[in-house]
Amino acid sequence: METCDLYHILHFNRFSTWMDSTDIKMTKPYVITSGGTDVNEQMENPISRRLLAEAGAITVFTDEAGQKVISVYPELEQKVHVIPQSVYIPERQEKPEKDFPEGKGPNLLLPAGLREVKDVFHIIDRVEGLKEMYPDLQFMIVGESLDPEISRQVKDYEQNTRWFHYIGSLPIEQMAYVYQWADIALNTSKSEGQPIALMEAMYYGVPVIARSNGGNESLIRHGENGFIYHEPASFNELVIQLMENGNLYDQFSKNGKSIMDREFSIEKEIQHFKEIYQQITR
């Protein structure tokens, strides 16, 4: 750490908790990037307060997240910068060894780690109802197992449900094949900072349907490049509308990719961070 010019910290609550249990000293300027869980659930941790107060800059993904930081720590307003995420797409792609479920679809993909905030069962009853119209429907979760109890529930449900699948986590080099499998990508999270999984789906031209929260709404313009649902009861109607209207499906696919290229490019993200790095190391 002594050989660095600056530190870039991700997830201030995790880092501050770890730092408090070690002898690490922050001897160089540092930037903190806050994820969704930090801003939505853990803003007032007193350990985090010290870390944030001494930061050279605090970056968040959305205007809403920036306002949440400022509402708790108004004295830090000048340090807060909004830098939207981008997606990194590796040049080399690898075909997964795991087999994906086959059928006429629709294939519903939920890219999410198994933890409480992701709420992976939020619309599962509604998906069950869709089976009457789409007997070949498949529902697949891809993501890290992070909560033992939720992981147990998912595996139990999988054993008793032929159309429900959990294939664990995959390397980023294999995710292109996951999105090629999907007809629709979902997000059911209670809260989000800015979901990379939805950004990846839009990059690959997969239409998205997502639960209403600040992070999802920072990416999706309802009816233009995806759908936002506010209650599970409206979910089935949105799936049917998208699957039965080829023009709408193509519009969402095209507009999603266009927005990713135009507003969330990796070049823009890199340039923003370079400017902040230069600013805090002068």
N, C-alpha and C positions, 0 to 999 in steps of 0.2 A: 504493500500500500504506500510505502514511503517513496517509491519510484514514480508514482502517478502525479499528474498535474491536477487532476480533479477526480471526484467520485461521482458516479451516477447511481442513485439508489432507487430500486423499484419496490413498491408496496411499503409505505412508511410504517405501518403498524407492525408488520412482521419484522422489519429491520430494526425498529426501535426496541422491540421486545428482545430480539437476539442481542443487540448491542448492550442492553442493560445487564445481560447475563455474562458478558465478556469483559476483557480489559482493553478492548479496542478504543482508540482515541481518534476522533475526526480531526486530522491535522491539515487537511487540504480543503479548498472550496468544494461544495457539493451541490448537485441537482437532485431533487426528489421527483419521481413520477408516481402519481397516485392512481391506483386502479379503482374499479367500481366498489369493491368491498370496503376499502379504506374510507372513501367519501360517503358512502351510503350507510355504513354501520359502525364505523370506529373513529369518528372524527375527534372525540373528546378524551382520548387516552392521554393522561398526563405525561407519559414517557414520549409519546409522539409530539406533544406540544413543544418540548425542548428541541427535538430534532428539526421540526418545521421552522421554529423561530430562528435557528442559526443557518438555515439553508440559503444558498445564493439565489436559487430559483426553485419554484414549485410548478410542475407541469401537470395538467389534467387533460382529458380527452375532449370534453364538451364545455360549452358555456354554463350549462346547468351545474356541472361538477365544480367549476370555478366559483360560482356563486355560493355553493355549499361551503367550500373552504373559507371564503371571505366572511360568510355569515357567522362562522364560529370563531375565526381569527381575523377580525377586520384590520388589525395592524399589519397583516401580511399581504394586503391587497396588491401592492406594487411588485411583489415577488411572484404572483400567480400568472401563468401563461397557459393559454389554451392551444394545444398542439394535437390535432386529430391523429389517430393511429393510421397506419397503412398496413398492407399485407406483404409479407415476404414470400415470394414464390421461388423455390429452388429450381435451378436450371435442370438438375437431374431428377427424373421421376422414377419411382420404384413401384412395381406391381405388388400389392399385398399378398402374402401367402394365405391369408384367411379368405374363405369363400363368403360372398355376400348373398343374401337371400334372393331367390329368383322368382319371377312372376310378372304378370302384366301390369302390376302396380295399381294405384300410384305408390311410389316408393317415398315414404316420409322419413327424413333424416333429422335427428336431433343431435348435433355435435355439442356435447356438454360433459363436464366432469361430474361425477356422482357426489354431490354435496348439497346441503339443504337449500342454498340460495338458488340453485338451478331448477329446483322444483320439477323434476323430470316426469312426475306422474300427473302434472297439472291438467292436461287435456286427454289423459289416457281413456277416460270413459267416453269422451266424444269420438275418439278414434275407433273405439269398439263399435259405436253406432254407425260409422262410415262403412264398416264391413258389409252391411246389408246392401249398399249400393255398389261397393267395390270389393267383391269376394276375394280378389287377389292382392289386396292392399298389404304392404309390408311396412313395418315401423322399426327403425334401427337407431340405437344410441351408440355414438362413438365418443369415448373420452376416458380420462383417468378415473380410477376408483379411489376416491378421497375420503369417503365416510363409510365405515364398516357397516353400519346399520342400513343405510340407503343401498349400499352394494348388495347386502343380503336380500333386501326387498326386491331389487331389480332382478337378481338371479332367480329368486322364487317365482316371480311373475313370468320370467322367460320360460321356466320349466313347464308352466301350465298354459302357455299362450303361444300358439303356433306362428302367429304373425308378428310377435314382439321379439326383438333381437338386441343383444348387447355384445359388442365385439371388443370392448376394452379400448385402450389408446393405441394410436398408430403414429409412426414417425411422420414428420411433415412431408417427407419425400413421397409418401404413399397417399396423401390426402386427395390428390387430384382424382384418383380412381374412386374415392368415396363420393365426391361431388358429381362425378360422371354417372354414378349409380342413381343418385337422388333425382326425383321429380320436383320435390319441394323441400327446402330446408326450414327448420323451425327453431324458435327460441322461446322457452317457457319460463325464463328466470324471473324471480321476484324483483330483482334489481340488477342493473348492469352499468359498468362504466362506459365501455364501447366494445361490443362483442366482436372479436376477431373472427370467430366462426362464421357469423353472418356476412362479414366483409369478404371472407374467402368464398363463400357461396355465391355472392353477387359477382365477384371477380370471374368465377367460372360460369356465370350466366344461369345460375339456379335461382328461380323465384323463391321468395322468402315470406313466411308468415310468422309474426312474432308478437309476444305478449306486450301490452302497453307498459313501458317504463322509459325513463329518460335516456338511457343508453341506446335502446332499440330505436326510439323515436329520433335520435340524432342521425340515424342512417336511413330510415325508411320513411318515405313520403307516401302515406296511405293512398292506394289506388294508382300510384305512379310507378313506383319501383318495388312494390310489395304491399302486404296487408299488415295492419296492426289490429289485434283483437283485444277487447277490454274485458270480456267475460268468456269463459269456456263455451257458453251457450251459442256464441256467434261463430265458433271455430269451424264447424262442419260446413256452414254456408259458404265461408270463404274458400275452403278447399274445393268444394264442388264448383263454385264460380270460376276458380282458376283452372281446374282440370277440364271443364266443359267448354271453355272459351279459349280457343287456340290463339286468337289475336291478342287477347289480354295476357295469356301466358308468354307469348313472344315479346310483348311490350315490356313486361316486368323483367324478362331475361335481358333484353337489350338495354333498358334504362338502368338496371342495377349495375351492369358492367360499365356503362358510360359514366355513372356517378363515381364509381371506384377509380376509374382512370382520371377523371377530371378533378375530383375534390379530395381524394385520399391517396395520392401518389406517394410512393416511398421517397422520391426525390424531394418533394416538399417537406416531408417529415425530417429528412436528413438535414436540409438547409436550416430549418427552424432550430434544431438542436445545435448545429454548428454555431449559429449566432448567439445562442445562450451560453455555450461553452466559452466563446471568446469574451463575452460580456463579464462573466464571473471570474475569469482568470486574468483580467487586465491588472 
